[in-house]
Amino acid sequence: MLRHYYGSLIFTLACLVAAVAYGWSETGTAAGTLSLVWIVLVLSVLEVSLSFDNAVVNAAVLEDMDEAWQQRFLTWGMVIAVFGMRIVFPLAIVAIAAGLGPVEAFRLSLGQPQEYERIVSGAHVAIAGFGGAFLAMVGLSFFFDGEKDIHWITAIERALAKISHVKAAEIGLLLLSLYGMSQLLPQGEALTFLVAGILGIVAFISVEAISTVLELRDQARQIAGAAVRSGLGGFLYLNVLDASFSFDGVIGAFALSNNMVVIALGLSIGAMFVRSMTIMLVCKGTLAEYRYLEHGAFWAIIALGGIMLASARWEIPETVTGLIGAVLIVLSLWWSIRHNRRSAAQGDEAPPAGK
């Protein structure tokens, strides 16, 4: 199992060395440096705890991709996750919100971290609307599936599977939720929230459309005799999904530090471990072994999406967000283990074939 984490451990060591060097250059004291390194470690743990459900969902998608695209997700996707979401994304928010150029936004993040934090936090309503809507669509699309025959929370999941025969039912449900939440916000923020939420839905549909087009293209090439399989659609889907999962981590990180370098180092370590965890789940076939684990992850995604939408109006601690996801996944894992034990017991009690 440890072989899947060698890269993450080396990356962590490199980030901690960078944190020590940066801490010493900024504070000039051992106590200040240790304090900074400690925050980096706490941020990495926060990222892992908030993103375990992300790893399970990523594994479900990666199972249908060939090994080459799995490795591309671990390498290229890591670059996108670290530099795109943990560094470029917060800088882009500041640049757009404050009307600054990218260089000025970068200087602001280093020279005036309090102002940088204020601007990023000020964009929270739009982030909550977009990220919450996208994550809600990811979770709802899993349960609004009439062909799904394995159910964990049976009564609810069967009902959702039946409702899925009504086209776009999940989109209608989410739009109503967005409208209801917008009514609790001030007028200016309500419009921003609604537009961001609609764009989140459009982003999900766009990624699904790209994935479908690529799958149809591959099917046509396979019929023609070419044994190929493209994972580009899944690769794009996973990176947009990872971006949505990263919103709460990036915003929540400001509760511990407003230093962009510290935040980037801590969240990047966590992101690397989440990717290693994803590959481990795929290689070990954990999702097939524990039949309800995937269900727990998607329920956690719906919960996270709902929390992000609600956070536009109420302040919700990151610990609550992480605990809800962790509890759902642990329950689904325990339910899966119980199912496996019962199936094994019934198999032992069954009479031999032919008797």
C-alpha positions as CSV (number, residue, x, y, z in Angstrom):
1,M,0.0,0.0,0.0
2,L,2.9,2.4,0.8
3,R,4.1,2.3,-2.8
4,H,1.2,4.4,-3.8
5,Y,2.3,7.1,-1.4
6,Y,6.1,7.4,-2.1
7,G,5.6,10.3,-4.5
8,S,3.3,12.1,-1.9
9,L,5.9,11.6,0.9
10,I,8.7,13.0,-1.3
11,F,6.5,15.9,-2.3
12,T,5.6,16.5,1.4
13,L,9.3,16.6,2.4
14,A,10.0,19.1,-0.4
15,C,7.1,21.3,0.7
16,L,8.2,21.2,4.3
17,V,11.8,22.1,3.4
18,A,10.4,25.0,1.4
19,A,8.2,26.0,4.4
20,V,11.2,26.0,6.7
21,A,13.2,28.1,4.3
22,Y,10.3,30.5,3.7
23,G,9.5,30.7,7.4
24,W,13.1,31.5,8.4
25,S,13.4,34.2,5.7
26,E,10.2,35.8,6.9
27,T,10.5,35.5,10.7
28,G,14.2,35.0,11.3
29,T,13.4,32.9,14.4
30,A,13.1,29.2,15.1
31,A,9.7,29.7,16.9
32,G,8.3,31.6,14.0
33,T,9.5,29.0,11.5
34,L,8.1,26.1,13.5
35,S,4.7,28.0,13.8
36,L,4.6,28.4,10.0
37,V,5.5,24.8,9.4
38,W,2.8,23.7,11.9
39,I,0.2,25.7,10.0
40,V,1.3,24.0,6.7
41,L,0.8,20.6,8.3
42,V,-2.6,21.4,9.7
43,L,-3.7,22.8,6.3
44,S,-2.6,19.5,4.6
45,V,-4.6,17.5,7.1
46,L,-7.6,19.7,6.6
47,E,-7.4,19.2,2.8
48,V,-7.2,15.4,3.1
49,S,-10.1,15.3,5.6
50,L,-12.3,17.5,3.4
51,S,-11.4,15.6,0.2
52,F,-11.6,11.9,1.0
53,D,-15.0,11.7,-0.6
54,N,-13.4,13.3,-3.6
55,A,-10.8,10.5,-3.8
56,V,-13.6,7.9,-3.8
57,V,-15.5,9.6,-6.6
58,N,-12.3,10.1,-8.6
59,A,-11.6,6.4,-8.2
60,A,-15.1,5.6,-9.6
61,V,-14.3,7.6,-12.7
62,L,-10.7,6.4,-13.1
63,E,-11.8,2.8,-13.0
64,D,-13.2,3.3,-16.5
65,M,-10.1,5.0,-17.8
66,D,-7.0,3.3,-19.2
67,E,-3.7,3.3,-17.2
68,A,-2.2,6.0,-19.4
69,W,-4.9,8.5,-18.5
70,Q,-4.8,7.5,-14.9
71,Q,-1.2,8.5,-14.8
72,R,-1.9,11.7,-16.6
73,F,-4.4,12.6,-14.0
74,L,-1.9,11.9,-11.3
75,T,0.8,14.0,-13.0
76,W,-0.8,16.7,-15.2
77,G,-3.8,16.8,-13.0
78,M,-1.6,17.4,-10.0
79,V,-0.1,20.4,-11.7
80,I,-3.6,21.8,-12.4
81,A,-4.7,21.1,-8.8
82,V,-1.6,22.7,-7.2
83,F,-0.9,25.6,-9.4
84,G,-4.4,26.1,-10.8
85,M,-6.7,25.8,-7.8
86,R,-4.3,26.5,-4.9
87,I,-2.4,29.4,-6.4
88,V,-3.8,30.8,-9.7
89,F,-7.5,30.5,-8.7
90,P,-7.2,32.7,-5.6
91,L,-5.1,35.2,-7.5
92,A,-7.6,35.3,-10.3
93,I,-10.4,36.0,-7.8
94,V,-8.4,39.0,-6.4
95,A,-7.5,40.2,-9.9
96,I,-11.1,40.2,-11.1
97,A,-12.7,41.5,-7.9
98,A,-10.2,44.3,-7.4
99,G,-9.6,45.1,-11.1
100,L,-5.9,44.3,-10.9
101,G,-3.5,42.6,-13.2
102,P,-2.1,39.2,-12.4
103,V,1.3,40.6,-11.3
104,E,-0.4,43.2,-9.0
105,A,-2.6,40.6,-7.5
106,F,0.4,38.4,-6.8
107,R,2.2,41.4,-5.1
108,L,-0.9,42.1,-3.1
109,S,-1.0,38.5,-1.8
110,L,2.6,38.8,-0.6
111,G,2.7,42.4,0.5
112,Q,-0.8,42.9,1.9
113,P,-2.1,39.5,3.0
114,Q,-5.0,40.9,5.0
115,E,-6.4,42.9,2.0
116,Y,-5.9,39.8,-0.2
117,E,-7.9,37.7,2.3
118,R,-10.6,40.3,2.4
119,I,-11.1,40.3,-1.4
120,V,-11.1,36.5,-1.7
121,S,-13.6,36.2,1.2
122,G,-15.7,38.9,-0.5
123,A,-16.2,36.7,-3.5
124,H,-17.5,33.8,-1.3
125,V,-21.1,34.2,-2.4
126,A,-20.2,33.6,-6.1
127,I,-17.9,30.7,-5.2
128,A,-20.5,29.1,-3.0
129,G,-23.1,29.3,-5.8
130,F,-20.9,27.9,-8.5
131,G,-19.1,25.2,-6.5
132,G,-22.3,24.2,-4.6
133,A,-24.3,23.8,-7.8
134,F,-21.6,21.9,-9.6
135,L,-21.1,19.4,-6.7
136,A,-24.9,19.0,-6.2
137,M,-25.2,18.1,-9.9
138,V,-22.4,15.5,-9.5
139,G,-24.2,13.9,-6.6
140,L,-27.7,14.1,-7.9
141,S,-26.7,12.7,-11.3
142,F,-25.5,9.5,-9.5
143,F,-28.8,8.9,-7.7
144,F,-31.1,10.1,-10.5
145,D,-30.3,7.0,-12.5
146,G,-33.1,4.6,-13.4
147,E,-30.5,1.9,-14.3
148,K,-28.9,1.8,-10.9
149,D,-29.8,-1.4,-9.2
150,I,-27.6,-1.2,-6.0
151,H,-29.0,1.0,-3.3
152,W,-27.7,1.9,0.1
153,I,-30.3,4.2,1.7
154,T,-32.9,2.1,-0.1
155,A,-36.1,4.1,0.3
156,I,-34.6,7.4,-0.8
157,E,-32.4,6.0,-3.6
158,R,-35.1,3.9,-5.1
159,A,-37.4,7.0,-5.1
160,L,-34.8,9.1,-6.8
161,A,-34.2,6.4,-9.4
162,K,-37.9,6.4,-10.2
163,I,-38.1,10.2,-10.4
164,S,-35.1,10.1,-12.8
165,H,-37.4,8.9,-15.6
166,V,-38.7,12.5,-15.7
167,K,-36.1,14.3,-17.8
168,A,-33.9,17.0,-16.1
169,A,-35.7,16.4,-12.8
170,E,-32.5,16.9,-10.9
171,I,-31.8,20.2,-12.7
172,G,-35.3,21.4,-11.8
173,L,-34.8,20.4,-8.2
174,L,-31.5,22.2,-7.9
175,L,-32.8,25.4,-9.6
176,L,-35.6,25.5,-7.1
177,S,-33.1,25.1,-4.3
178,L,-30.9,27.9,-5.7
179,Y,-34.0,30.2,-6.0
180,G,-35.0,29.4,-2.4
181,M,-31.5,30.2,-1.1
182,S,-31.3,33.4,-3.1
183,Q,-34.4,34.7,-1.3
184,L,-32.5,34.6,2.0
185,L,-29.7,36.8,0.6
186,P,-29.6,40.6,0.1
187,Q,-30.8,41.7,-3.3
188,G,-27.3,42.3,-4.8
189,E,-25.9,39.1,-3.5
190,A,-29.0,37.1,-4.5
191,L,-28.4,37.9,-8.2
192,T,-24.7,37.0,-8.0
193,F,-25.6,33.7,-6.2
194,L,-28.2,32.8,-8.8
195,V,-26.0,33.6,-11.8
196,A,-23.1,31.7,-10.3
197,G,-25.3,28.7,-9.5
198,I,-26.6,28.6,-13.0
199,L,-23.1,28.8,-14.4
200,G,-22.2,25.8,-12.1
201,I,-25.0,23.8,-13.7
202,V,-23.9,24.8,-17.2
203,A,-20.3,23.8,-16.4
204,F,-21.5,20.4,-15.3
205,I,-23.6,20.0,-18.5
206,S,-20.7,21.2,-20.6
207,V,-18.2,18.7,-19.1
208,E,-20.8,15.9,-19.5
209,A,-21.3,16.9,-23.2
210,I,-17.6,16.9,-23.9
211,S,-17.3,13.5,-22.3
212,T,-20.2,12.1,-24.3
213,V,-18.8,13.4,-27.6
214,L,-15.5,11.8,-26.9
215,E,-17.1,8.5,-26.0
216,L,-19.1,8.5,-29.2
217,R,-16.0,9.2,-31.2
218,D,-14.2,6.4,-29.6
219,Q,-17.1,4.0,-30.1
220,A,-17.1,4.9,-33.8
221,R,-13.4,4.3,-34.1
222,Q,-13.7,1.0,-32.3
223,I,-16.4,-0.2,-34.6
224,A,-14.1,0.7,-37.5
225,G,-11.5,-1.6,-35.9
226,A,-9.3,0.8,-34.0
227,A,-8.8,-0.5,-30.4
228,V,-8.6,2.9,-28.7
229,R,-10.0,4.5,-25.7
230,S,-9.9,8.2,-24.8
231,G,-9.9,9.3,-21.2
232,L,-9.9,13.0,-22.1
233,G,-13.5,13.5,-21.2
234,G,-13.0,11.8,-17.8
235,F,-9.8,13.8,-17.3
236,L,-11.6,17.1,-17.8
237,Y,-14.5,16.0,-15.6
238,L,-12.1,15.0,-12.8
239,N,-10.3,18.3,-12.9
240,V,-13.5,20.4,-12.8
241,L,-14.7,18.2,-10.0
242,D,-11.4,18.7,-8.1
243,A,-11.7,22.4,-8.6
244,S,-15.2,22.4,-7.0
245,F,-14.0,20.4,-4.1
246,S,-11.1,22.8,-3.6
247,F,-13.3,25.9,-3.2
248,D,-14.1,25.2,0.5
249,G,-10.6,24.2,1.3
250,V,-9.1,27.4,-0.2
251,I,-11.6,29.6,1.5
252,G,-11.4,27.7,4.8
253,A,-7.6,27.9,4.8
254,F,-7.9,31.6,5.6
255,A,-9.1,30.7,9.0
256,L,-5.6,29.5,9.7
257,S,-3.5,31.8,7.6
258,N,-3.8,34.7,5.1
259,N,-0.3,34.0,3.7
260,M,-0.6,32.7,0.1
261,V,2.6,30.8,0.2
262,V,1.6,29.0,3.4
263,I,-1.8,28.2,2.1
264,A,-0.4,26.9,-1.2
265,L,2.1,24.6,0.5
266,G,-0.3,23.1,2.9
267,L,-3.2,22.5,0.5
268,S,-0.8,21.1,-2.2
269,I,0.4,18.5,0.2
270,G,-3.2,17.5,0.9
271,A,-4.0,17.4,-2.8
272,M,-1.1,15.1,-3.5
273,F,-2.2,12.6,-0.8
274,V,-5.8,12.7,-2.2
275,R,-4.4,11.7,-5.6
276,S,-2.3,8.9,-4.2
277,M,-5.4,7.7,-2.3
278,T,-7.4,7.8,-5.5
279,I,-4.9,5.6,-7.4
280,M,-4.7,3.2,-4.4
281,L,-8.5,2.7,-4.4
282,V,-8.4,2.0,-8.2
283,C,-5.4,-0.5,-8.0
284,K,-6.8,-2.4,-5.0
285,G,-10.3,-2.5,-6.4
286,T,-11.7,-1.2,-3.1
287,L,-14.9,0.2,-4.7
288,A,-15.8,-3.3,-6.1
289,E,-15.1,-4.9,-2.7
290,Y,-17.1,-2.4,-0.7
291,R,-20.3,-2.0,-2.7
292,Y,-21.8,1.0,-0.7
293,L,-18.6,3.0,-0.4
294,E,-19.3,4.8,-3.6
295,H,-22.8,5.7,-2.5
296,G,-21.5,7.2,0.7
297,A,-19.1,9.3,-1.2
298,F,-21.8,10.7,-3.5
299,W,-24.1,11.4,-0.5
300,A,-21.1,13.3,1.0
301,I,-20.8,15.2,-2.2
302,I,-24.5,16.2,-2.1
303,A,-24.0,17.2,1.6
304,L,-20.9,19.3,0.7
305,G,-22.8,20.9,-2.2
306,G,-25.7,21.8,0.1
307,I,-23.3,23.2,2.7
308,M,-21.5,25.3,0.1
309,L,-24.9,26.7,-1.0
310,A,-26.0,27.4,2.6
311,S,-22.6,29.0,3.4
312,A,-23.7,31.9,1.2
313,R,-26.1,32.9,4.0
314,W,-24.6,31.2,7.1
315,E,-21.1,30.7,8.3
316,I,-20.5,27.0,8.6
317,P,-17.3,25.7,10.3
318,E,-14.9,23.6,8.2
319,T,-14.9,20.9,10.9
320,V,-18.7,20.4,10.4
321,T,-18.1,20.0,6.6
322,G,-15.4,17.5,7.1
323,L,-17.2,15.5,9.8
324,I,-20.4,15.1,7.7
325,G,-18.4,13.7,4.8
326,A,-16.3,11.4,7.0
327,V,-19.4,10.1,8.9
328,L,-21.2,9.2,5.6
329,I,-18.2,7.4,4.2
330,V,-17.5,5.5,7.4
331,L,-21.1,4.4,7.6
332,S,-21.2,3.3,4.0
333,L,-17.9,1.4,4.6
334,W,-19.3,-0.3,7.7
335,W,-22.5,-1.2,5.8
336,S,-20.4,-2.7,3.0
337,I,-18.4,-4.8,5.5
338,R,-21.6,-6.0,7.1
339,H,-23.0,-7.0,3.7
340,N,-19.9,-8.9,2.8
341,R,-20.0,-10.8,6.1
342,R,-23.6,-11.7,5.7
343,S,-23.0,-12.8,2.1
344,A,-20.1,-15.0,3.2
345,A,-22.1,-16.5,6.0
346,Q,-25.0,-17.3,3.7
347,G,-22.5,-18.8,1.2
348,D,-21.1,-21.1,4.0
349,E,-24.5,-22.2,5.0
350,A,-25.6,-23.0,1.5
351,P,-25.7,-26.7,0.6
352,P,-23.1,-28.0,-1.9
353,A,-24.2,-27.9,-5.5
354,G,-26.1,-31.0,-6.7
355,K,-27.4,-31.9,-3.2
